[in-house]
Amino acid sequence: MDIKSYKDLIVWKKAKELAIEIYKITGNFPKEEMFGITNQLRRAVVSISNNISEGTGRQYKKDTIQFLFVSNGSLNEVESMLQIANELSFINEKQTDELVQRTEEVRKLLKGFIKYFQDSTILK
């Protein structure tokens, strides 16, 4: 795999798309949640693509992998908060299912990317 830029990575692109979608959907959350679940969900979803991009800019494989694991943690946080938002009726069942499917897609790509770095003998 020849990584010229994080912007070339499918996992980064999918994570960014998920962030944009969640930003749009949270715009419809109750205004009193602006500093609650809306803010937390937005921060967590942006953390996914940000940590992928930051991790790929690191010099050492161990550092890159650590940032990718942080992305995975943020992905779990997003999925958990989507379930909470659904139970609070901020989003409906269909929206929740679609967004959870998108988180699963990012998770699979992220796990593959982590495995690539873990198995790589080229990097330090």
Backbone bond lengths (Angstrom), bond angles and torsions (degrees), N, CA, C in turn:
res aa  C-N    CA-C-N  psi(-1)  N-CA   C-N-CA  omega(-1)  CA-C   N-CA-C  phi
1 M - - - 1.454 - - 1.522 108.00 -
2 D 1.307 115.61 127.10 1.456 121.67 179.71 1.522 108.21 -106.50
3 I 1.326 115.90 105.67 1.459 120.77 -177.97 1.523 108.56 -98.18
4 K 1.318 116.04 106.76 1.458 120.34 176.84 1.524 110.02 -85.46
5 S 1.315 114.95 -36.75 1.458 121.33 -178.32 1.525 108.79 -155.36
6 Y 1.309 115.43 149.89 1.466 119.30 175.52 1.525 110.41 -58.46
7 K 1.334 117.49 -26.77 1.465 121.55 -179.06 1.524 112.66 -66.71
8 D 1.335 116.55 -14.80 1.464 121.10 177.11 1.527 112.41 -85.32
9 L 1.308 117.69 -11.37 1.460 122.35 -173.84 1.530 111.93 -81.61
10 I 1.314 115.75 128.65 1.467 120.47 177.22 1.524 110.24 -61.37
11 V 1.322 117.53 -39.48 1.458 120.64 -179.02 1.530 110.64 -62.04
12 W 1.326 117.53 -39.95 1.468 120.37 178.39 1.531 110.00 -67.16
13 K 1.331 116.61 -43.30 1.467 120.77 179.94 1.523 111.24 -60.58
14 K 1.327 116.79 -44.40 1.471 120.99 -179.39 1.534 110.91 -67.25
15 A 1.331 116.96 -38.57 1.465 120.83 178.10 1.523 110.31 -65.32
16 K 1.311 116.73 -40.44 1.467 121.38 178.39 1.531 110.22 -64.72
17 E 1.335 117.16 -43.24 1.468 120.93 177.74 1.527 111.23 -60.85
18 L 1.330 116.40 -40.41 1.465 120.97 177.34 1.528 110.13 -61.98
19 A 1.325 116.78 -42.44 1.465 120.81 179.34 1.527 111.11 -61.23
20 I 1.316 116.42 -44.68 1.464 120.27 -179.88 1.523 110.66 -62.57
21 E 1.324 116.80 -43.23 1.464 120.73 179.56 1.535 111.11 -63.31
22 I 1.306 116.93 -42.12 1.469 120.03 -179.69 1.530 110.56 -68.92
23 Y 1.311 117.66 -36.54 1.466 119.24 174.63 1.522 110.76 -59.49
24 K 1.321 116.62 -43.47 1.471 120.48 -179.89 1.523 110.69 -63.35
25 I 1.313 117.02 -47.48 1.464 121.13 -176.72 1.526 111.51 -66.81
26 T 1.327 117.57 -40.13 1.465 119.56 -178.87 1.523 111.96 -70.24
27 G 1.326 117.34 -15.09 1.464 120.00 173.70 1.518 112.33 -63.46
28 N 1.339 116.14 -18.79 1.466 121.62 178.38 1.522 112.80 -96.85
29 F 1.313 117.85 -1.20 1.468 120.51 178.01 1.531 108.56 -68.14
30 P 1.337 116.72 158.13 1.465 119.48 178.09 1.533 111.37 -56.45
31 K 1.319 115.89 140.63 1.472 121.22 -177.36 1.528 111.98 -59.69
32 E 1.320 116.69 -31.56 1.473 118.65 179.63 1.531 112.16 -68.84
33 E 1.324 116.84 -10.59 1.470 121.34 177.82 1.538 112.87 -94.68
34 M 1.338 116.72 3.48 1.464 120.54 -177.33 1.531 111.90 -53.66
35 F 1.323 117.49 -38.68 1.462 120.54 -178.72 1.525 112.16 -102.55
36 G 1.317 115.64 9.58 1.453 121.50 177.85 1.518 110.49 -110.15
37 I 1.312 115.34 -115.76 1.465 120.41 -174.60 1.532 112.46 -64.27
38 T 1.326 117.92 -33.09 1.471 119.88 179.07 1.522 110.19 -60.27
39 N 1.321 116.39 -52.01 1.456 121.44 -179.26 1.532 111.47 -62.79
40 Q 1.315 116.78 -44.75 1.462 120.69 -177.64 1.528 111.64 -65.39
41 L 1.311 116.33 -42.10 1.468 120.52 179.03 1.528 110.74 -64.99
42 R 1.309 116.70 -42.20 1.466 120.50 178.44 1.529 111.33 -64.39
43 R 1.303 116.74 -44.05 1.476 120.08 -179.73 1.534 110.67 -63.46
44 A 1.312 116.39 -41.77 1.470 120.30 -179.11 1.523 111.27 -66.43
45 V 1.333 117.70 -43.42 1.467 119.57 -176.52 1.530 111.14 -70.06
46 V 1.311 117.92 -34.80 1.464 120.61 177.48 1.527 110.40 -70.12
47 S 1.310 116.25 -30.75 1.463 121.48 178.89 1.532 112.11 -60.83
48 I 1.316 117.06 -29.96 1.469 120.64 -177.54 1.528 110.03 -62.83
49 S 1.320 117.53 -58.24 1.469 120.34 -178.73 1.529 111.51 -68.59
50 N 1.333 117.16 -34.80 1.469 119.44 179.34 1.525 111.94 -63.38
51 N 1.313 117.01 -41.46 1.468 119.61 -179.49 1.528 111.85 -72.82
52 I 1.317 117.44 -29.99 1.465 119.66 174.09 1.526 108.93 -64.32
53 S 1.325 116.21 -48.02 1.465 119.44 -178.49 1.525 111.15 -65.78
54 E 1.324 117.34 -42.54 1.462 119.58 179.15 1.525 111.55 -65.96
55 G 1.313 116.37 -41.05 1.463 120.22 -179.46 1.510 113.39 -62.53
56 T 1.335 116.62 -39.62 1.462 118.71 -179.04 1.524 112.07 -72.05
57 G 1.313 116.56 -12.79 1.463 120.46 176.81 1.512 113.46 -90.90
58 R 1.296 117.14 -0.44 1.466 121.21 -179.23 1.524 111.09 -81.21
59 Q 1.317 114.70 152.19 1.458 120.84 -176.45 1.521 112.67 -77.23
60 Y 1.325 116.27 -35.29 1.460 120.05 -172.98 1.523 111.48 -108.98
61 K 1.312 114.49 140.68 1.458 122.80 -179.34 1.534 111.37 -54.26
62 K 1.320 117.37 -42.95 1.467 121.71 -178.75 1.542 110.47 -59.19
63 D 1.330 116.76 -41.16 1.466 120.61 178.59 1.520 111.05 -67.19
64 T 1.322 116.48 -42.36 1.472 121.02 178.84 1.521 109.87 -59.16
65 I 1.318 116.38 -48.24 1.467 120.90 -179.13 1.524 110.89 -60.83
66 Q 1.326 117.56 -40.61 1.467 120.92 179.36 1.531 110.77 -60.30
67 F 1.328 117.69 -44.59 1.463 120.42 178.49 1.525 111.50 -64.56
68 L 1.325 116.85 -35.58 1.463 119.70 178.08 1.524 111.11 -67.90
69 F 1.326 116.94 -35.25 1.463 119.61 175.68 1.528 111.29 -68.44
70 V 1.330 117.16 -34.35 1.472 119.93 175.12 1.527 109.38 -63.61
71 S 1.336 116.76 -40.91 1.471 120.59 175.41 1.520 110.84 -57.81
72 N 1.321 116.45 -42.58 1.465 120.74 179.64 1.528 110.66 -63.68
73 G 1.324 117.03 -39.78 1.462 120.46 177.05 1.523 111.50 -62.51
74 S 1.324 115.96 -41.79 1.466 120.26 177.88 1.518 111.05 -65.04
75 L 1.308 116.18 -35.46 1.463 120.97 177.25 1.533 110.29 -62.97
76 N 1.319 116.99 -41.79 1.466 120.80 175.91 1.521 110.91 -62.45
77 E 1.325 116.25 -40.72 1.457 120.90 179.34 1.530 110.56 -62.39
78 V 1.314 116.97 -43.86 1.465 121.54 178.41 1.524 110.31 -59.93
79 E 1.307 116.28 -47.32 1.464 119.63 -178.59 1.530 111.22 -61.88
80 S 1.312 116.95 -41.72 1.460 121.14 177.90 1.529 111.09 -62.21
81 M 1.311 116.83 -44.14 1.463 120.14 -178.99 1.527 111.98 -69.98
82 L 1.317 117.33 -29.66 1.465 119.35 174.58 1.527 110.25 -63.77
83 Q 1.313 116.70 -39.73 1.468 120.19 177.47 1.527 110.73 -63.82
84 I 1.322 116.16 -41.27 1.470 120.29 178.46 1.528 109.95 -65.13
85 A 1.332 116.85 -45.13 1.465 120.89 179.37 1.530 110.74 -59.45
86 N 1.319 116.05 -37.27 1.464 120.14 177.62 1.525 110.80 -65.69
87 E 1.317 116.33 -46.19 1.469 119.63 -178.44 1.524 112.19 -66.61
88 L 1.346 116.20 -24.46 1.469 120.20 175.77 1.534 111.84 -88.77
89 S 1.331 116.27 3.40 1.470 124.05 -179.67 1.526 113.29 63.33
90 F 1.334 116.67 28.55 1.464 120.55 173.31 1.527 109.74 -79.03
91 I 1.339 116.15 -30.03 1.461 122.19 174.30 1.524 107.76 -134.10
92 N 1.306 115.91 151.95 1.455 118.91 -178.09 1.533 111.05 -87.46
93 E 1.308 114.77 176.40 1.470 121.36 -176.53 1.530 111.96 -61.51
94 K 1.327 115.76 -42.01 1.465 120.14 -179.46 1.530 111.00 -63.32
95 Q 1.317 116.67 -46.38 1.470 120.55 178.30 1.527 110.70 -61.04
96 T 1.312 115.30 -43.30 1.465 120.03 179.75 1.521 110.64 -60.64
97 D 1.325 116.76 -48.38 1.467 120.65 179.98 1.524 111.76 -59.67
98 E 1.332 116.63 -44.06 1.469 120.48 -179.85 1.527 111.59 -63.43
99 L 1.330 116.19 -43.01 1.461 119.31 -179.04 1.526 111.65 -70.76
100 V 1.311 116.79 -36.95 1.471 119.87 177.22 1.528 109.74 -65.59
101 Q 1.321 117.37 -39.28 1.477 120.03 175.70 1.520 110.81 -60.58
102 R 1.314 116.57 -39.15 1.469 120.00 178.40 1.529 111.29 -68.25
103 T 1.331 116.66 -35.96 1.471 118.40 176.82 1.525 109.69 -66.22
104 E 1.325 116.84 -37.29 1.468 120.50 178.32 1.526 111.52 -65.23
105 E 1.323 116.25 -38.30 1.465 120.00 177.03 1.532 110.29 -62.46
106 V 1.328 116.55 -45.82 1.469 120.35 178.02 1.522 110.07 -63.65
107 R 1.334 117.27 -39.84 1.469 121.00 -179.76 1.531 111.53 -60.43
108 K 1.334 116.48 -44.60 1.469 119.87 179.50 1.525 110.92 -62.37
109 L 1.324 116.47 -45.18 1.462 120.65 178.63 1.527 110.85 -63.07
110 L 1.313 116.12 -41.64 1.465 121.02 -179.07 1.525 111.30 -65.75
111 K 1.327 116.60 -42.01 1.471 119.76 177.73 1.527 110.76 -62.00
112 G 1.328 116.49 -40.15 1.457 120.06 177.19 1.517 112.08 -64.92
113 F 1.310 116.42 -38.46 1.465 121.36 179.22 1.531 110.46 -67.71
114 I 1.327 116.47 -41.54 1.466 120.53 176.64 1.525 109.75 -61.52
115 K 1.313 116.43 -45.10 1.472 120.56 179.63 1.529 110.84 -60.84
116 Y 1.326 116.86 -40.36 1.463 120.93 177.49 1.528 110.18 -56.05
117 F 1.320 116.96 -47.28 1.461 119.99 -179.16 1.524 111.65 -70.26
118 Q 1.325 117.10 -38.71 1.459 119.67 179.34 1.527 111.30 -64.20
119 D 1.319 117.34 -37.90 1.463 122.05 -177.30 1.527 113.75 -84.76
120 S 1.321 116.17 -14.20 1.471 120.37 -175.16 1.528 111.47 -68.50
121 T 1.311 115.61 131.57 1.465 120.57 175.99 1.528 110.02 -103.19
122 I 1.316 116.95 -6.60 1.467 121.10 -179.41 1.529 110.89 -75.61
123 L 1.319 116.10 -37.29 1.465 120.41 -174.72 1.525 111.08 -86.80
124 K 1.312 115.54 157.06 1.475 122.24 178.37 1.505 111.29 -75.08
